[in-house]
Amino acid sequence: MMSSPVSLTVIVPVFNERYTLREIILRVLAQEGKGIISGIQLILIDDCSTDGSRDLVKQLAEEHSQIQAVFQPKNMGKGAAVKAGIALATGDVTLFQDADLEYDPEDYHRLLVPFAEGIADVVYWSRFLVWKHRRVLYFWHSVMNYFLTTLSNLFTDLNLSDIETCYKLFRTSVLKSIPIRSDRFGLEPEITAKIARRGLRVYEVPISYS
């Protein structure tokens, strides 16, 4: 069983996110010291933004010692940004976080429960499992997500409900052992297929989403 407390690495790919970036970073850092989170390593990977996000990433890294900034030399895609973050991850567990405000870092603590109980290697958050409430999503967005998730499940023999969710959390040692080839959004099905192939213990947790 993973002992409490745990250290958390949060990987945030950034591309033209200057209007939401500071707010989401402050929300992430506010989780440090809450519950079983003993410390946060926050890795910001700027994917050659053109809207001023790059300068904001530099400023945030200067303001907060928990932040490690990475600047891609050219736009290389979300998968490449995540891979750059994984290489630098040092926490007990590692989580992927988008730079917009759709996902609430206050939910981190529920995500960590299966790890604290020693029953999970990987946890996916789902926008489609019922919790206290959930936002009603666009119909065709839901249809496409259902199609992609079903297709992935056919090949992996998993019964996930939402492979396209941003929030995926891994034991860092496990994540570092998985070779990832995709540089763009192929990251989602690729990493799902590889954790299934290894027979890792995968859990889903419902999230709030706005």
Phi, psi and omega in degrees: 000140176290130181282151173268146357277177179234151174262144188237128170260129178244119181259123183237102171291137183234126172214107179054060185236028190295336182281338182242348191299310183299317182297314182292325179294318178296323178294320178295310183296334179293344180279346181295129180087353177271145177055233182261007180277107183277330182197156180233128167257117184249113183255115177258122179247106178277123185266052178063052178297154181238007186250012183100355179299325182301313178294324179294322176300316178300316181296315180297321179295327177288329183277332187231120184292340181286346187269133172244121185259138176233136181238111179291142182289340177205168179292115187243351177104160183297318181300318179295321178296316180297319179299320178298322178290319180300321181299334183259355186293134180233354182288167176297320178229153183234137183233144174265133181228127173287158184272359176271190186250021182287331183247139187258116178301343175300341179279353181309321189293325176288326178296327184282347184303311180299330176287315180299329179276356177073024184249355186229147169256332183219139175230126173257141172265143183240134175276355188248349172280140184280129174241227177287322179197162174210151178289141174285123185266164178294141187301308185290330173299316180294320179298314181295319178296318178298318180298312181294320179294317179297316179300316178298316181297326177299322183274333185259345184064026171263165177239048178293154179254351187198080182285342183273002179299144177295315188284112171225131184233137187226150162299129187299321180298323177291314182300318181293339181274353182265115177287126180247127182258331186291134176262345183237220189280000171294351177306318187299302180292328181295311183291328177295317179298321185285327176287329177292318182298329181274355179068031181288156180277112186247131177237157172242144177229132178291146180233162167276152187207132181217000000 
